Amino acid sequence: MWNPIPDRFSLGTIARDYWRSLRIFKTNARDTWALTVLVGVPLAVFAGAVFKKYVFPVPVALLPAVALLAGVLLAAAGQVITLRARIADSLVLSDDARVRAHVRETMSGVLLAAIAALTDALLLGSLAAATALENYVVRWWHMGLSAAALAVTAYLALMFVATARRLYATYLEVFENGTPLPKAREDAAPVIAQWKAEQASNQ
């Protein structure tokens, strides 16, 4: 079947893998609330900006940070691949479906965030060029670029937080049996005091 988008430039596989891998950590049920937030918040930001006819005043202020973030996230994807390769070397972890699901969501999430950062940089750059003149007349494309840039920025921020959270969940699953650090108890005080004493003696 003919596809108008060459496979090399298609993002469908990444997006589908991410949407399908969005699961609640404990129950592994479909995380519909996360999907609602990831889609709803950017749409709400876009609609609000269009309704207010808002034009982003200084797009160049965000442009360098967003452009740099695109490269950093792409480099982070390479580190996730390295993590997956090390997990594959472990006979126990390589057979763990939860660990594989965690890494798959992290990988696809990092790539989607990197693509969102690149898109955001292009939108902000276009808006900066369109508003470069001091006394420019506000047109519909200024409002459209502003609304799109704000929506993509909101999506990027949400993806950054969601992917960071899943990355930490992956760490917990691999190294800490999937459980976070428990609240300190009174009976743990002697152990902590002993640890501090050992640290002081080693200095």
C-alpha positions in Angstrom: 0.0 0.0 0.0 1.4 3.4 -1.0 2.2 5.7 1.8 2.5 9.5 1.1 5.1 9.8 4.0 8.3 7.9 3.4 9.0 5.4 6.2 12.3 7.2 7.0 10.3 10.3 8.0 7.2 8.7 9.5 6.7 9.3 13.2 3.7 7.0 13.4 5.5 4.1 14.9 7.0 6.2 17.7 3.7 7.8 18.5 1.7 4.6 18.5 4.3 2.8 20.7 4.2 5.7 23.2 0.4 5.8 23.4 0.1 2.1 23.7 2.8 1.9 26.4 1.2 4.5 28.6 0.2 2.4 31.6 -0.3 3.0 35.3 2.8 1.9 37.2 1.2 -0.3 39.8 -1.8 -1.9 38.0 -0.5 -1.8 34.4 -4.0 -0.5 33.3 -4.4 2.0 30.5 -3.5 5.4 31.8 -6.4 7.4 30.3 -5.9 10.3 32.7 -2.3 10.8 31.4 -3.5 10.7 27.8 -6.2 13.2 28.6 -3.6 15.6 30.2 -1.1 15.2 27.4 -3.7 16.0 24.7 -6.1 18.2 26.6 -3.6 20.8 28.2 -1.9 21.7 24.9 -5.3 22.0 23.1 -6.6 24.2 25.9 -3.5 26.4 25.7 -3.9 26.7 21.9 -7.6 27.5 22.2 -7.0 30.1 25.0 -4.2 31.8 22.9 -6.5 31.9 19.8 -9.4 33.2 21.9 -7.3 36.0 23.4 -5.6 36.7 20.1 -2.3 36.5 21.9 1.0 37.2 20.2 4.1 35.9 22.0 6.1 39.1 22.7 9.7 37.8 22.9 10.0 34.4 21.1 13.8 34.7 20.9 13.9 34.4 24.7 12.8 30.7 24.5 14.3 29.8 21.2 17.9 29.0 22.3 16.7 26.9 25.3 14.2 24.9 23.2 16.7 24.3 20.4 19.3 23.1 22.9 16.8 20.9 24.5 16.1 19.1 21.2 19.7 18.1 20.9 20.0 17.1 24.6 16.9 14.9 24.4 18.2 13.2 21.2 21.4 12.4 23.0 19.4 11.1 26.0 17.7 8.7 23.6 21.2 7.2 22.9 21.7 6.7 26.6 18.4 4.9 26.8 19.5 2.5 24.1 22.7 1.9 26.1 20.6 1.1 29.2 18.5 -1.3 27.1 21.6 -3.1 25.9 22.8 -3.5 29.4 19.4 -4.9 30.5 19.6 -7.3 27.6 22.8 -8.7 29.1 21.0 -9.7 32.2 19.1 -13.0 32.0 16.7 -11.9 34.7 15.9 -8.4 33.6 15.8 -9.2 29.9 12.8 -11.5 30.6 11.0 -8.9 32.7 8.0 -7.6 30.8 7.6 -4.6 33.1 11.2 -3.5 32.6 10.9 -3.8 28.9 7.7 -1.8 28.9 9.3 0.9 31.1 12.3 1.3 28.7 10.0 1.3 25.6 7.9 4.1 27.0 11.0 6.0 28.1 12.6 5.7 24.7 9.5 6.7 22.7 8.8 9.5 25.1 12.3 10.9 24.8 12.1 10.9 21.0 8.6 12.5 21.0 9.9 15.2 23.3 12.9 15.8 21.1 10.7 16.1 18.0 8.4 18.5 20.0 11.4 20.6 21.0 12.5 20.8 17.3 9.0 21.7 16.2 8.8 24.3 19.0 12.2 25.8 17.9 10.9 26.1 14.3 7.7 27.8 15.4 9.5 30.2 17.7 12.1 31.0 15.0 9.3 31.6 12.5 7.5 33.9 14.9 10.7 35.7 15.7 11.3 36.4 12.0 7.7 37.4 11.5 7.9 39.9 14.4 11.4 41.2 13.7 10.3 44.6 12.5 9.7 47.1 15.3 6.3 48.4 14.1 4.9 45.3 12.5 1.2 44.9 11.9 -0.3 42.0 13.8 -1.7 39.5 11.3 -3.5 36.2 11.7 -0.3 34.2 11.2 1.3 36.0 14.1 -1.5 34.7 16.4 -1.4 31.3 14.8 2.3 30.9 15.3 2.0 32.1 18.8 -0.8 29.7 19.7 1.0 26.8 18.1 4.3 27.6 19.8 2.6 27.9 23.2 0.7 24.6 22.7 3.8 22.7 21.7 5.7 24.3 24.6 3.0 23.0 27.0 3.2 19.6 25.4 7.0 19.6 25.6 6.9 20.5 29.3 4.4 17.7 30.0 6.4 15.1 28.1 9.6 16.1 29.9 8.0 15.6 33.3 6.2 12.3 32.2 9.3 10.9 30.7 11.5 11.8 33.7 9.0 10.1 35.9 9.0 7.0 33.8 12.7 7.0 33.7 12.8 7.0 37.5 10.3 4.2 37.6 12.6 2.2 35.3 15.4 2.8 37.7 13.3 1.6 40.6 12.2 -1.4 38.7 15.7 -2.4 37.7 17.6 -1.6 40.9 15.2 -1.2 43.7 12.6 -4.0 43.1 10.1 -1.4 41.9 9.6 0.3 45.3 10.6 3.9 46.3 12.5 4.7 49.4 10.3 4.2 52.4 9.6 6.8 55.1 12.3 6.9 57.7 11.3 5.0 60.9 12.5 5.4 64.5 14.1 2.0 64.5 16.2 3.1 61.5 17.9 5.9 63.5 20.7 3.7 64.9 21.5 2.4 61.4 21.6 5.9 60.0 23.8 7.0 63.0 26.2 4.1 62.3 26.4 5.0 58.6 27.2 8.6 59.4 29.9 7.4 61.8 31.5 5.2 59.2 31.4 8.1 56.7 33.1 10.4 59.1 35.8 7.8 59.9 36.5 7.3 56.2 37.2 11.0 55.7 
